[in-house]
Amino acid sequence: MAVRHFLTLNDLSRNELRALIRRAIELKQMHHNGEIHQPLKNKVLGMVFEKSSTRTRVSFEAGMAQFGGHAVFLSPRDTQLGRGEPIEDSARVMSRMLDVIMIRTFEHEKIERFAEYSTVPVINALTDRFHPCQLLADMQTWVEHRGDITGKTVAWIGDGNNMCHSYINAARQFDFQLRIAAPEGYLPATGVLAQAGDHVRLCATPIEAATGADLVVTDVWSSMGQEEEQLAREQAFAGYQVNRELMAQAGADALFMHCLPAHRGEEVTADVIDGPQSVVWDEAGNRLHSQKALLEHLLS
């Protein structure tokens, strides 16, 4: 059987993604009930981090422990990855020692090359272009709070970044409408947009995107590796803050999500992220359960 990788949401079918969300909810309930479920006993996950992490590392490491397996943390500082060993060679070697590998890195092309030469599943734990694991958690959170997302309207406010790209993929895969409000110069990649067809619409203003929306989502204005652009980005995104006034334009029952970490007072105000419409803590916690479902699926 061919090795299955998870580099973007498009690597799984619509039915597989929906089944993953259902399984994540089941695994979460089993965990809360104290049930022992160890389908990955004696399996080892290699975790390659070229970018720093809190939620990703903790959720994958805890998930493997709960599944009876083990996780190995690997950073460029401590391995040959940081000393110029070709990605192809690292993939060939590591996939002979590990059962599954997750990578958090910068260039998406790097993880694609690694997967090409890996004989075990490779999971994208974030690249500059996509963040599909976060979308699994986001979709799980929506289903838990509101049910099926089919036909709903989601407003993305801010940078057309890796999270925005993954929301574009999710719009097609989960069959919802996505409205994107991003300033000129920070729009999502046209190639990613084109794949989603009429599931996605670019909006001129945040209010246009948020009006009547069922879900409002944002992310930091400066992602990892963009710190030197902070001042320019603050000026470009000044009108793209998710605040109480913007949320008032959304549907009365609208939810707010953010992948975290958040900068209160920049992309979102404290009264929104800490308010009653926010589900960011459920969203963050669901990284554990949705990724466990993913691991189980790829290794079953």
Contacts in CASP RR format, 6 or more apart in sequence:
PFRMAT RR
TARGET T0000
AUTHOR 0000-0000-0000
METHOD contacts of the structure
MODEL  1
MAVRHFLTLNDLSRNELRALIRRAIELKQMHHNGEIHQPLKNKVLGMVFE
KSSTRTRVSFEAGMAQFGGHAVFLSPRDTQLGRGEPIEDSARVMSRMLDV
IMIRTFEHEKIERFAEYSTVPVINALTDRFHPCQLLADMQTWVEHRGDIT
GKTVAWIGDGNNMCHSYINAARQFDFQLRIAAPEGYLPATGVLAQAGDHV
RLCATPIEAATGADLVVTDVWSSMGQEEEQLAREQAFAGYQVNRELMAQA
GADALFMHCLPAHRGEEVTADVIDGPQSVVWDEAGNRLHSQKALLEHLLS
3 118 0 8 1.000
3 119 0 8 1.000
3 120 0 8 1.000
3 121 0 8 1.000
4 11 0 8 1.000
4 121 0 8 1.000
4 298 0 8 1.000
5 11 0 8 1.000
5 115 0 8 1.000
5 118 0 8 1.000
5 121 0 8 1.000
5 122 0 8 1.000
5 123 0 8 1.000
6 12 0 8 1.000
6 121 0 8 1.000
6 122 0 8 1.000
6 123 0 8 1.000
6 124 0 8 1.000
6 132 0 8 1.000
6 133 0 8 1.000
6 294 0 8 1.000
6 298 0 8 1.000
7 108 0 8 1.000
7 111 0 8 1.000
7 112 0 8 1.000
7 115 0 8 1.000
7 122 0 8 1.000
7 123 0 8 1.000
7 124 0 8 1.000
7 130 0 8 1.000
7 132 0 8 1.000
8 124 0 8 1.000
8 130 0 8 1.000
8 132 0 8 1.000
8 166 0 8 1.000
8 169 0 8 1.000
9 17 0 8 1.000
9 130 0 8 1.000
9 132 0 8 1.000
9 135 0 8 1.000
9 166 0 8 1.000
9 169 0 8 1.000
9 170 0 8 1.000
9 173 0 8 1.000
10 169 0 8 1.000
10 173 0 8 1.000
10 195 0 8 1.000
11 132 0 8 1.000
12 20 0 8 1.000
12 173 0 8 1.000
14 173 0 8 1.000
14 174 0 8 1.000
14 175 0 8 1.000
16 297 0 8 1.000
17 136 0 8 1.000
17 139 0 8 1.000
17 173 0 8 1.000
17 174 0 8 1.000
18 174 0 8 1.000
19 297 0 8 1.000
20 136 0 8 1.000
20 290 0 8 1.000
20 293 0 8 1.000
20 294 0 8 1.000
20 297 0 8 1.000
21 136 0 8 1.000
21 139 0 8 1.000
21 140 0 8 1.000
21 143 0 8 1.000
21 290 0 8 1.000
21 293 0 8 1.000
23 293 0 8 1.000
23 296 0 8 1.000
23 297 0 8 1.000
24 136 0 8 1.000
24 140 0 8 1.000
24 286 0 8 1.000
24 289 0 8 1.000
24 290 0 8 1.000
24 292 0 8 1.000
24 293 0 8 1.000
25 140 0 8 1.000
25 143 0 8 1.000
25 144 0 8 1.000
25 289 0 8 1.000
27 37 0 8 1.000
27 289 0 8 1.000
27 292 0 8 1.000
27 293 0 8 1.000
27 296 0 8 1.000
28 140 0 8 1.000
28 286 0 8 1.000
28 288 0 8 1.000
28 289 0 8 1.000
30 37 0 8 1.000
31 66 0 8 1.000
31 289 0 8 1.000
37 66 0 8 1.000
37 67 0 8 1.000
38 66 0 8 1.000
38 67 0 8 1.000
38 68 0 8 1.000
38 69 0 8 1.000
39 67 0 8 1.000
39 296 0 8 1.000
39 299 0 8 1.000
39 300 0 8 1.000
40 64 0 8 1.000
40 67 0 8 1.000
40 68 0 8 1.000
40 69 0 8 1.000
40 99 0 8 1.000
40 295 0 8 1.000
40 296 0 8 1.000
40 299 0 8 1.000
41 67 0 8 1.000
41 68 0 8 1.000
41 69 0 8 1.000
42 68 0 8 1.000
42 69 0 8 1.000
43 64 0 8 1.000
43 67 0 8 1.000
43 68 0 8 1.000
43 69 0 8 1.000
43 70 0 8 1.000
43 99 0 8 1.000
43 100 0 8 1.000
43 299 0 8 1.000
44 69 0 8 1.000
44 70 0 8 1.000
44 71 0 8 1.000
44 72 0 8 1.000
44 97 0 8 1.000
44 98 0 8 1.000
44 99 0 8 1.000
44 100 0 8 1.000
45 60 0 8 1.000
45 64 0 8 1.000
45 69 0 8 1.000
45 70 0 8 1.000
45 71 0 8 1.000
45 72 0 8 1.000
45 98 0 8 1.000
45 99 0 8 1.000
45 100 0 8 1.000
45 101 0 8 1.000
45 102 0 8 1.000
45 295 0 8 1.000
46 71 0 8 1.000
46 72 0 8 1.000
46 73 0 8 1.000
46 74 0 8 1.000
46 94 0 8 1.000
46 98 0 8 1.000
46 100 0 8 1.000
46 101 0 8 1.000
46 102 0 8 1.000
47 57 0 8 1.000
47 60 0 8 1.000
47 61 0 8 1.000
47 71 0 8 1.000
47 72 0 8 1.000
47 73 0 8 1.000
47 74 0 8 1.000
47 101 0 8 1.000
47 102 0 8 1.000
47 104 0 8 1.000
47 125 0 8 1.000
48 74 0 8 1.000
48 75 0 8 1.000
48 81 0 8 1.000
48 101 0 8 1.000
48 102 0 8 1.000
48 103 0 8 1.000
48 104 0 8 1.000
48 105 0 8 1.000
49 56 0 8 1.000
49 57 0 8 1.000
49 73 0 8 1.000
49 74 0 8 1.000
49 75 0 8 1.000
49 104 0 8 1.000
49 125 0 8 1.000
50 75 0 8 1.000
50 76 0 8 1.000
50 81 0 8 1.000
50 103 0 8 1.000
50 104 0 8 1.000
50 105 0 8 1.000
50 106 0 8 1.000
51 104 0 8 1.000
51 105 0 8 1.000
51 106 0 8 1.000
51 126 0 8 1.000
51 224 0 8 1.000
52 224 0 8 1.000
53 104 0 8 1.000
53 125 0 8 1.000
53 126 0 8 1.000
54 261 0 8 1.000
55 260 0 8 1.000
55 284 0 8 1.000
55 285 0 8 1.000
55 287 0 8 1.000
56 102 0 8 1.000
56 104 0 8 1.000
56 125 0 8 1.000
56 126 0 8 1.000
56 133 0 8 1.000
56 287 0 8 1.000
57 73 0 8 1.000
58 288 0 8 1.000
59 285 0 8 1.000
59 287 0 8 1.000
59 288 0 8 1.000
59 291 0 8 1.000
60 71 0 8 1.000
60 102 0 8 1.000
60 125 0 8 1.000
60 291 0 8 1.000
61 71 0 8 1.000
61 73 0 8 1.000
62 288 0 8 1.000
63 71 0 8 1.000
63 288 0 8 1.000
63 291 0 8 1.000
63 292 0 8 1.000
63 295 0 8 1.000
64 70 0 8 1.000
64 71 0 8 1.000
64 295 0 8 1.000
65 71 0 8 1.000
66 292 0 8 1.000
67 292 0 8 1.000
67 295 0 8 1.000
67 296 0 8 1.000
72 98 0 8 1.000
74 81 0 8 1.000
75 81 0 8 1.000
76 82 0 8 1.000
80 90 0 8 1.000
81 90 0 8 1.000
87 110 0 8 1.000
87 113 0 8 1.000
87 114 0 8 1.000
87 117 0 8 1.000
88 113 0 8 1.000
88 114 0 8 1.000
88 116 0 8 1.000
88 117 0 8 1.000
90 114 0 8 1.000
91 113 0 8 1.000
91 114 0 8 1.000
91 115 0 8 1.000
91 116 0 8 1.000
91 117 0 8 1.000
91 118 0 8 1.000
91 122 0 8 1.000
92 117 0 8 1.000
92 118 0 8 1.000
92 119 0 8 1.000
94 101 0 8 1.000
94 118 0 8 1.000
95 101 0 8 1.000
95 117 0 8 1.000
95 118 0 8 1.000
95 119 0 8 1.000
95 120 0 8 1.000
96 119 0 8 1.000
98 120 0 8 1.000
99 120 0 8 1.000
99 299 0 8 1.000
100 120 0 8 1.000
100 121 0 8 1.000
100 122 0 8 1.000
100 123 0 8 1.000
100 295 0 8 1.000
100 298 0 8 1.000
100 299 0 8 1.000
101 114 0 8 1.000
101 118 0 8 1.000
101 120 0 8 1.000
101 121 0 8 1.000
101 122 0 8 1.000
101 123 0 8 1.000
102 122 0 8 1.000
102 123 0 8 1.000
102 124 0 8 1.000
102 125 0 8 1.000
103 110 0 8 1.000
103 111 0 8 1.000
103 114 0 8 1.000
103 122 0 8 1.000
103 123 0 8 1.000
103 124 0 8 1.000
103 125 0 8 1.000
104 125 0 8 1.000
104 126 0 8 1.000
104 127 0 8 1.000
105 111 0 8 1.000
105 126 0 8 1.000
105 127 0 8 1.000
106 127 0 8 1.000
106 128 0 8 1.000
106 225 0 8 1.000
107 127 0 8 1.000
107 128 0 8 1.000
108 124 0 8 1.000
108 127 0 8 1.000
108 128 0 8 1.000
108 129 0 8 1.000
108 130 0 8 1.000
110 127 0 8 1.000
111 122 0 8 1.000
111 124 0 8 1.000
111 127 0 8 1.000
114 122 0 8 1.000
115 122 0 8 1.000
121 298 0 8 1.000
121 299 0 8 1.000
123 133 0 8 1.000
123 294 0 8 1.000
123 295 0 8 1.000
123 298 0 8 1.000
124 130 0 8 1.000
124 131 0 8 1.000
124 132 0 8 1.000
124 133 0 8 1.000
125 133 0 8 1.000
126 133 0 8 1.000
126 134 0 8 1.000
126 162 0 8 1.000
127 162 0 8 1.000
128 161 0 8 1.000
128 162 0 8 1.000
128 223 0 8 1.000
129 162 0 8 1.000
129 165 0 8 1.000
129 189 0 8 1.000
129 192 0 8 1.000
130 162 0 8 1.000
130 165 0 8 1.000
130 166 0 8 1.000
130 169 0 8 1.000
131 162 0 8 1.000
131 163 0 8 1.000
131 165 0 8 1.000
131 166 0 8 1.000
131 259 0 8 1.000
132 166 0 8 1.000
132 169 0 8 1.000
133 287 0 8 1.000
133 290 0 8 1.000
133 291 0 8 1.000
133 294 0 8 1.000
134 163 0 8 1.000
134 166 0 8 1.000
134 259 0 8 1.000
134 287 0 8 1.000
135 166 0 8 1.000
135 167 0 8 1.000
135 169 0 8 1.000
135 170 0 8 1.000
136 290 0 8 1.000
136 291 0 8 1.000
136 293 0 8 1.000
136 294 0 8 1.000
137 283 0 8 1.000
137 284 0 8 1.000
137 285 0 8 1.000
137 286 0 8 1.000
137 287 0 8 1.000
137 289 0 8 1.000
137 290 0 8 1.000
137 291 0 8 1.000
138 170 0 8 1.000
138 217 0 8 1.000
138 257 0 8 1.000
138 259 0 8 1.000
138 283 0 8 1.000
138 286 0 8 1.000
139 149 0 8 1.000
139 170 0 8 1.000
139 174 0 8 1.000
139 290 0 8 1.000
140 286 0 8 1.000
140 289 0 8 1.000
140 290 0 8 1.000
141 257 0 8 1.000
141 279 0 8 1.000
141 282 0 8 1.000
141 283 0 8 1.000
141 286 0 8 1.000
142 149 0 8 1.000
142 152 0 8 1.000
142 215 0 8 1.000
142 255 0 8 1.000
143 149 0 8 1.000
144 282 0 8 1.000
144 286 0 8 1.000
145 255 0 8 1.000
145 279 0 8 1.000
145 282 0 8 1.000
146 152 0 8 1.000
146 214 0 8 1.000
146 253 0 8 1.000
146 255 0 8 1.000
149 174 0 8 1.000
149 175 0 8 1.000
149 176 0 8 1.000
149 214 0 8 1.000
149 215 0 8 1.000
150 174 0 8 1.000
150 175 0 8 1.000
150 176 0 8 1.000
151 175 0 8 1.000
151 176 0 8 1.000
151 177 0 8 1.000
152 176 0 8 1.000
152 177 0 8 1.000
152 214 0 8 1.000
152 215 0 8 1.000
153 176 0 8 1.000
153 177 0 8 1.000
153 178 0 8 1.000
153 179 0 8 1.000
153 212 0 8 1.000
153 213 0 8 1.000
153 214 0 8 1.000
153 215 0 8 1.000
154 167 0 8 1.000
154 171 0 8 1.000
154 176 0 8 1.000
154 177 0 8 1.000
154 178 0 8 1.000
154 179 0 8 1.000
154 213 0 8 1.000
154 214 0 8 1.000
154 215 0 8 1.000
154 216 0 8 1.000
154 217 0 8 1.000
155 178 0 8 1.000
155 179 0 8 1.000
155 181 0 8 1.000
155 206 0 8 1.000
155 209 0 8 1.000
155 210 0 8 1.000
155 213 0 8 1.000
155 215 0 8 1.000
155 216 0 8 1.000
155 217 0 8 1.000
155 250 0 8 1.000
156 164 0 8 1.000
156 167 0 8 1.000
156 178 0 8 1.000
156 179 0 8 1.000
156 180 0 8 1.000
156 181 0 8 1.000
156 182 0 8 1.000
156 209 0 8 1.000
156 217 0 8 1.000
156 218 0 8 1.000
157 181 0 8 1.000
157 206 0 8 1.000
157 209 0 8 1.000
157 210 0 8 1.000
157 216 0 8 1.000
157 217 0 8 1.000
157 218 0 8 1.000
157 240 0 8 1.000
157 242 0 8 1.000
157 246 0 8 1.000
157 267 0 8 1.000
158 164 0 8 1.000
158 181 0 8 1.000
158 182 0 8 1.000
158 183 0 8 1.000
158 186 0 8 1.000
158 206 0 8 1.000
158 218 0 8 1.000
158 219 0 8 1.000
158 221 0 8 1.000
158 237 0 8 1.000
158 240 0 8 1.000
158 267 0 8 1.000
159 182 0 8 1.000
159 186 0 8 1.000
159 219 0 8 1.000
159 220 0 8 1.000
159 221 0 8 1.000
159 223 0 8 1.000
159 233 0 8 1.000
159 237 0 8 1.000
160 180 0 8 1.000
160 182 0 8 1.000
160 186 0 8 1.000
160 187 0 8 1.000
160 188 0 8 1.000
161 188 0 8 1.000
161 219 0 8 1.000
161 223 0 8 1.000
162 223 0 8 1.000
163 217 0 8 1.000
163 219 0 8 1.000
163 259 0 8 1.000
164 180 0 8 1.000
164 182 0 8 1.000
164 188 0 8 1.000
164 219 0 8 1.000
165 188 0 8 1.000
165 189 0 8 1.000
165 192 0 8 1.000
167 178 0 8 1.000
167 217 0 8 1.000
168 178 0 8 1.000
168 180 0 8 1.000
168 188 0 8 1.000
168 192 0 8 1.000
168 193 0 8 1.000
168 195 0 8 1.000
168 196 0 8 1.000
168 199 0 8 1.000
168 200 0 8 1.000
169 192 0 8 1.000
169 195 0 8 1.000
169 196 0 8 1.000
170 176 0 8 1.000
170 178 0 8 1.000
171 177 0 8 1.000
171 178 0 8 1.000
171 196 0 8 1.000
171 199 0 8 1.000
171 200 0 8 1.000
172 195 0 8 1.000
172 196 0 8 1.000
172 197 0 8 1.000
172 199 0 8 1.000
175 199 0 8 1.000
176 199 0 8 1.000
177 199 0 8 1.000
177 200 0 8 1.000
177 201 0 8 1.000
178 196 0 8 1.000
178 199 0 8 1.000
178 200 0 8 1.000
178 201 0 8 1.000
179 200 0 8 1.000
179 201 0 8 1.000
179 202 0 8 1.000
179 203 0 8 1.000
179 208 0 8 1.000
179 209 0 8 1.000
179 210 0 8 1.000
179 213 0 8 1.000
180 187 0 8 1.000
180 188 0 8 1.000
180 200 0 8 1.000
180 201 0 8 1.000
180 202 0 8 1.000
180 203 0 8 1.000
180 209 0 8 1.000
181 202 0 8 1.000
181 203 0 8 1.000
181 204 0 8 1.000
181 205 0 8 1.000
181 206 0 8 1.000
181 208 0 8 1.000
181 209 0 8 1.000
181 210 0 8 1.000
181 240 0 8 1.000
182 188 0 8 1.000
182 202 0 8 1.000
182 240 0 8 1.000
183 236 0 8 1.000
183 237 0 8 1.000
183 240 0 8 1.000
185 236 0 8 1.000
186 233 0 8 1.000
186 236 0 8 1.000
186 237 0 8 1.000
187 202 0 8 1.000
193 200 0 8 1.000
193 202 0 8 1.000
203 209 0 8 1.000
206 239 0 8 1.000
206 240 0 8 1.000
206 242 0 8 1.000
206 246 0 8 1.000
207 246 0 8 1.000
207 249 0 8 1.000
210 216 0 8 1.000
210 246 0 8 1.000
210 247 0 8 1.000
210 249 0 8 1.000
210 250 0 8 1.000
211 249 0 8 1.000
211 250 0 8 1.000
212 249 0 8 1.000
212 250 0 8 1.000
212 251 0 8 1.000
212 254 0 8 1.000
213 249 0 8 1.000
213 250 0 8 1.000
213 251 0 8 1.000
213 254 0 8 1.000
214 250 0 8 1.000
214 251 0 8 1.000
214 253 0 8 1.000
214 254 0 8 1.000
214 255 0 8 1.000
215 254 0 8 1.000
215 255 0 8 1.000
215 256 0 8 1.000
215 257 0 8 1.000
216 242 0 8 1.000
216 246 0 8 1.000
216 247 0 8 1.000
216 250 0 8 1.000
216 254 0 8 1.000
216 255 0 8 1.000
216 256 0 8 1.000
216 257 0 8 1.000
217 256 0 8 1.000
217 257 0 8 1.000
217 258 0 8 1.000
218 240 0 8 1.000
218 242 0 8 1.000
218 258 0 8 1.000
218 267 0 8 1.000
218 268 0 8 1.000
219 258 0 8 1.000
219 259 0 8 1.000
219 267 0 8 1.000
220 261 0 8 1.000
220 262 0 8 1.000
220 263 0 8 1.000
220 266 0 8 1.000
220 267 0 8 1.000
221 230 0 8 1.000
221 233 0 8 1.000
221 234 0 8 1.000
221 236 0 8 1.000
221 237 0 8 1.000
221 240 0 8 1.000
221 263 0 8 1.000
221 266 0 8 1.000
221 267 0 8 1.000
222 229 0 8 1.000
222 230 0 8 1.000
222 233 0 8 1.000
226 233 0 8 1.000
234 266 0 8 1.000
237 266 0 8 1.000
237 267 0 8 1.000
240 267 0 8 1.000
241 265 0 8 1.000
241 266 0 8 1.000
241 267 0 8 1.000
241 268 0 8 1.000
241 269 0 8 1.000
242 256 0 8 1.000
242 267 0 8 1.000
242 268 0 8 1.000
242 269 0 8 1.000
242 272 0 8 1.000
243 268 0 8 1.000
243 269 0 8 1.000
243 271 0 8 1.000
243 272 0 8 1.000
244 269 0 8 1.000
244 271 0 8 1.000
244 272 0 8 1.000
247 254 0 8 1.000
247 256 0 8 1.000
247 272 0 8 1.000
247 277 0 8 1.000
254 277 0 8 1.000
255 277 0 8 1.000
255 278 0 8 1.000
255 279 0 8 1.000
256 268 0 8 1.000
256 272 0 8 1.000
256 273 0 8 1.000
256 275 0 8 1.000
256 277 0 8 1.000
256 278 0 8 1.000
256 279 0 8 1.000
256 280 0 8 1.000
257 278 0 8 1.000
257 279 0 8 1.000
257 280 0 8 1.000
257 283 0 8 1.000
258 267 0 8 1.000
258 268 0 8 1.000
258 273 0 8 1.000
258 278 0 8 1.000
258 280 0 8 1.000
258 283 0 8 1.000
259 283 0 8 1.000
260 280 0 8 1.000
260 283 0 8 1.000
260 284 0 8 1.000
262 268 0 8 1.000
262 273 0 8 1.000
262 280 0 8 1.000
264 270 0 8 1.000
264 273 0 8 1.000
272 278 0 8 1.000
273 280 0 8 1.000
END
